[in-house]
Amino acid sequence: MKISADIQAFQTRLGHEFSQPELLLRALTHSSISSATRPDNQRLEFLGDRVLGLTMAEALFEKDKSASEGQLAPRFNALVRKETCADVARQIDLGAVLKLGRSEMMSGGRRKEALLADAMEAVIAAVYRDAGFEVAKALVRKLWGKRIDRVEDDARDAKTALQEWAQARGQKPPKYSEVARKGPDHAPIFTIEVTLESGEAERSEANSKRQAEQAAAKALLQKLEAKNG
């Protein structure tokens, strides 16, 4: 099966040359452009989620042999959540090769976190179907890379941690406010500022208010930790 130059380039970025390229093409096909002869990636997404889950569970199990289930669970969630999958997808520019319907393309589908995350899981499944679990596992661990090593920090809920920091010092809970919004309605970018009663503040931006709040809280925590040693 002959594939286009952009798909070939994506295989290079991904780090896997498909013996069955039709699997990759299906993994990249969104439901907005699917048909009876062109199936979408939803079934592969379902399978890829499980391949990713087992890979990350095994990696965490091996990495910290003394960790309890209660410690492993939040780390696992941090590695398999949609935000992380979308971040990996952006790392290999998966959005550039997504197959989308015109309306989805016009509404910024190539940048949407949910679409990127779902397609990333579908691509993982495509690799699994093409070459088996060991190849898929090795590829996932390579793509996730240092995220696995720093998962302890990423697993923390920054908003909860910041609130606990403030309460431990007799302060009121942090306040979050939207200070800016830019971009079109279908793909807005929010800037959120978090402020403590003592005056410390940080801002962050993201595609959703929830993500921007978490990012701002994390930035402020890092600032406070650096300040207080």
N, C-alpha and C positions, 0 to 999 in steps of 0.2 A: 504493500500500500504506500503510495507516494504521499508525503506530507509537505506542507508549506515551509518556507524558510523560517517564519516566526515560530512555528511549532518545533522545528529542529533546534532553534536557538533556546527555546524554553527547556527542551530535554537536557541541553548542556547546563543550563542554570540549575535545573532540578538535580542533575547528577545521575540520571538513569536513561538509557537508550532502550526504548520499547521494542520488543520483538513483535508485539501486537499493538501497533499505534492506534488502532480503533478504540482500544480501551482508554487511552489518554484523551482522544477526541470526545468520547462520551463523558469523561470526567470533567471536561471543560464546558460542557453544554448545559446551559441553564434552561429551566422549564419554559422561559419566555420565548424560546426559539425551537423548542422540541416539537416532534411530530411522530406519526406512527412509524416512520422510517428513520427517524432521528431521535432516539431516546435521550432523556435528560439524565443528569448526574445524581438524582435523588437516591436511587438504590445503592449506588457506589458510595455515596455519602454515609449511608447507614452502616455499610460494611467498614468503611475507613475509620469511622468513629470507634469501632471495636478494635481494629488493628492498632490504632493510636493508643487506646486505653490500655491494652495489654502491654504494649511496648513501654509506656510510661510507668505502669505499675511495676513491671519487672525492673526497670532502670532504678526506680526509687527503692525497691526491695533490696537490690544489690548494693546501692550506694551507701545506705545507712542501715547496717544490720542490727542496730540496737533500737531503732525507731519503733514506736508503738503504732497501732492502727490509727489512733487519734492524731498522731503527728504526721503520718503518711497521707491521710485523706486530704487535708488542705493543700499539701504540696502537689498531690495528684490533680486536684481541681484547678490549681493555678497553671499547670502544664497543658491541660486538655481543654480549657475554656475557650470560647469563641474568640475572645480578644487575642489570645496567644496564637491560635491557628491563623487568624487574619494577619497577625504580625509576621509570621513565617511566610505567608503567602505574599506579602508585600516585599519581603526580603528577596524572593526569587521572581518578583514582578509577574505574578500569576495573573493579575488583573488585565495585563496587556493581551493575553491570549484567550480570555473568557469568550465563549460564544453566547451572545445575548440578543434578544429581540430588540427591535428599534426603540420601543418605548422604555425598556429597561436601560438601554444604552444611553438614551437622552436624559434619563433621570440620575445619571451618575453611577450606574450599576458596577462599573469597574472599580469603584472606590468604596463601595458599601461593605462594611465589616461582615455582615451576615453572609453575603454572597461569596466573599473571599474565604471565609472560614469554611463554609460548606464545600466549596470547590477544593480547598486544601485537603479536606478529609476524603473527598472523592478521588483525588489524585493519589493519595496514600493507598486507597483500595485498588486503584488501577495498577499500581506497582506491585501490590500483593498478588493480584490475579495474574499479572504478567510474569512474575519471577519468584513468587513464594514469600513466605513470612520472614525468613532470615534476611533476605535482600531488603524487604520493606522496612524491617526493624532497623537495620543498619542505616538506611537512608534517613529514616525519621530521627534517629539519634544524632546523625550528622547535622541535619537541618535545625533541630532544636538546640544543639550545641551547648553553649554556656548557660542557656536557660535552665538546664537540668542542674548545673552546679550552683546557681544562685537562687534556686527555687525557694529556699527558706525565707529569703527576703520578699520574693514576689508573692508568697503564699499569705503574707500578712494582709489583713484588711486595713488599709491605711486610714480610712475614716474612723474605724473603731479604735485603732491604736492611738490616733491623735486625740480622740475624745478621752480615752483613758489617761493619756499624758496630762491633759488639761485638768481633769478631775483630781488626779493625784496631787496636783498643786493648788487645789482649791479654786480653780477657775471655772467659769461657765463653759458649756459646750461650744465648740468652734462654730462660727457662722459662715455660711456659704452664700455667695451672691453672684449672679450673672452680670458681668461687667461689659461684655461685648458678644455680638453674634454677627458672623459674616458668612458669605457664600449664599448660594441659591436655596430656596425653601426645601428642595429635594435632597440637598446635601449640605446642611448647615455645619458651621464650626463654632462651638461655644467656648468662651473664655470665662472661667470661674475663678473667683478669688475666695480664699479661705482666710479668716481672721480670728486670732485668739483675743481673749479679753485683755491680755497683757500687751497687745499691739502688734505682735509678730504676724506677718501675712505672706502669702505666696499665691501666684496665679499659674494656671495651666489651661491649655486648650485641647479640645478633642471633638470627635464627631457626635458625642452625646453628652448631656449634662452629667450623667452618672460617671462616665469615664473621666471627664474633666475634674469632677469633684475628687475622685480617687487620686488622680495625678497631682492635683494641688495639695491634697493632704499628705501624700508621699513626699512631695518636694519640701513641704514645711517640716515634716518629721526629720528629713535628712539635714535640713538647715539647723534645726534645734539640736540634733545629735552632734553635729560638727561644732556648734557653738558651746555646748556643754561638755564636750569631750566624751 
